[in-house]
Amino acid sequence: MRETITVPVERLHPAAKLPTYAHVDDAGADVYALEETVIPPQATVAVRTGLKFAVPRGYELQVRPRSGLSLNTKLRIANSPGTIDCGFAEEVLVLVDNTGATPFVVSPGLRLCQLVLQRVPQALFAEVESIAPYLPADRKGGFGSTGQ
């Protein structure tokens, strides 16, 4: 059985839909658009969800794209993955890019993105003279160093 964590959600509008998991083992819960929103070509628009989340301390909600929406439309989640921190107390808006040549009408109830609850330990950044002793000896390069 999977671990569950309660995330309190405030519905700001009666038409707002709570996130849902399509399948019992899905990592991401689908998030729905609250209202009709027109996204002009080559534009980015903040689409309302009508929801606020009380993310538990030590966690974040990651806003991730839905593969079907990316495959079947010219819409992209602009800040992906986006982070909703535990202290964020405002309505969650999803930043959506329309990379197409025509306006896209987001219908109320469209599954826009997914939310993934992720545990996030806090890093303790420690200044050192050199990071070399902390790196794996067999790891070199970056930016395409492993080929195409």
C-alpha positions as MATLAB code, in Angstrom:
seq = 'MRETITVPVERLHPAAKLPTYAHVDDAGADVYALEETVIPPQATVAVRTGLKFAVPRGYELQVRPRSGLSLNTKLRIANSPGTIDCGFAEEVLVLVDNTGATPFVVSPGLRLCQLVLQRVPQALFAEVESIAPYLPADRKGGFGSTGQ';
ca = [
       0.000    0.000    0.000;
       1.258    3.471   -0.885;
       1.992    6.137    1.669;
      -0.563    8.946    1.678;
      -0.123   12.518    2.886;
      -3.089   14.826    3.414;
      -2.846   18.098    1.503;
      -5.612   20.526    2.528;
      -7.217   22.241   -0.485;
      -9.383   25.363   -0.431;
     -11.899   25.621   -3.265;
     -12.250   29.308   -4.242;
     -15.131   28.769   -6.660;
     -17.915   26.154   -6.683;
     -16.896   25.052  -10.207;
     -13.269   24.379   -9.177;
     -12.415   20.677   -9.328;
     -10.058   19.011   -6.887;
      -7.076   17.235   -8.464;
      -7.687   13.585   -9.303;
      -5.540   10.541   -9.990;
      -6.570    8.709  -13.151;
      -5.079    5.434  -11.868;
      -4.288    4.182   -8.382;
      -0.516    4.085   -8.989;
      -0.154    7.406  -10.848;
       2.514    9.776   -9.543;
       0.686   12.902  -10.709;
      -2.836   14.114  -10.008;
      -4.589   15.905  -12.867;
      -5.342   19.601  -12.368;
      -8.316   21.224  -14.082;
      -8.865   24.661  -15.593;
     -11.494   26.651  -13.714;
     -12.801   28.808  -16.519;
     -12.599   29.393  -20.242;
      -9.341   31.104  -21.114;
      -8.140   32.121  -24.567;
      -4.402   31.806  -25.103;
      -3.266   33.804  -28.153;
      -0.619   32.339  -30.491;
       2.937   32.582  -29.156;
       1.649   33.853  -25.793;
       1.845   32.763  -22.173;
      -1.232   33.038  -19.964;
      -1.842   32.233  -16.290;
      -4.807   29.839  -16.221;
      -6.876   29.730  -13.039;
      -7.444   26.526  -11.089;
      -9.670   28.030   -8.400;
      -7.657   26.171   -5.745;
      -5.295   26.962   -2.872;
      -3.129   24.250   -1.313;
      -1.651   23.983    2.186;
       1.455   22.000    1.274;
       2.880   20.220    4.331;
       6.223   21.427    5.681;
       9.100   19.472    4.114;
       7.188   18.949    0.849;
       6.517   20.750   -2.402;
       3.886   20.294   -5.070;
       5.506   20.082   -8.484;
       3.521   21.370  -11.471;
       4.311   19.097  -14.414;
       3.008   18.833  -17.977;
       0.574   16.154  -19.085;
       2.054   14.119  -21.927;
      -1.244   13.860  -23.814;
      -1.773   17.619  -23.801;
       1.796   18.175  -25.036;
       1.423   15.550  -27.777;
      -2.008   16.591  -29.031;
      -1.837   20.386  -28.775;
       0.655   23.236  -29.042;
       0.274   23.974  -25.321;
       3.260   23.736  -22.984;
       3.563   24.329  -19.253;
       5.838   27.376  -19.104;
       7.532   26.889  -15.742;
       8.059   23.178  -15.785;
       8.418   21.770  -13.302;
       6.946   24.564  -11.270;
       7.181   24.496   -7.490;
       4.418   25.257   -5.025;
       6.175   25.742   -1.690;
       4.641   24.987    1.690;
       4.293   28.690    2.494;
       2.473   29.673   -0.718;
      -1.060   30.671    0.257;
      -2.482   32.059   -3.001;
      -4.538   30.501   -5.778;
      -2.467   28.192   -7.944;
      -2.263   29.548  -11.479;
      -0.805   27.415  -14.254;
       1.466   29.242  -16.701;
       0.604   27.905  -20.152;
       2.427   28.676  -23.417;
       0.628   28.421  -26.749;
       3.428   27.637  -29.204;
       0.962   27.353  -32.074;
      -0.083   29.785  -34.813;
      -3.741   30.022  -33.750;
      -5.478   30.930  -30.489;
      -6.232   28.030  -28.158;
      -9.382   28.057  -26.061;
      -8.924   26.353  -22.718;
     -12.315   24.945  -21.754;
     -13.465   24.800  -18.137;
     -12.504   21.402  -16.758;
      -9.630   20.815  -19.208;
      -6.913   18.722  -17.561;
      -4.047   21.222  -17.792;
      -1.183   19.670  -15.878;
      -0.320   17.309  -13.061;
       0.665   17.896   -9.461;
       3.263   15.640   -7.847;
       3.816   15.806   -4.087;
       7.538   15.572   -3.442;
       9.506   15.404   -0.207;
      12.227   18.086   -0.217;
      15.040   18.003    2.302;
      16.652   21.382    2.814;
      20.210   21.658    1.558;
      22.979   22.890    3.808;
      25.326   24.716    1.438;
      28.897   24.363    2.701;
      31.685   26.335    1.080;
      34.801   24.275    0.320;
      38.160   25.010   -1.314;
      37.444   22.532   -4.123;
      34.503   20.270   -4.959;
      36.829   17.694   -6.608;
      37.000   15.343   -3.562;
      33.187   15.179   -3.521;
      32.737   14.146   -7.170;
      32.679   10.596   -8.525;
      36.022    9.803  -10.185;
      34.351    8.285  -13.271;
      32.070   11.251  -14.013;
      33.272   13.965  -16.402;
      31.592   16.491  -18.674;
      28.098   17.783  -19.196;
      26.083   19.493  -21.935;
      26.146   16.605  -24.390;
      29.303   14.916  -23.093;
      27.691   11.458  -23.370;
      27.053   11.804  -27.118;
      23.886   12.105  -29.148;
];
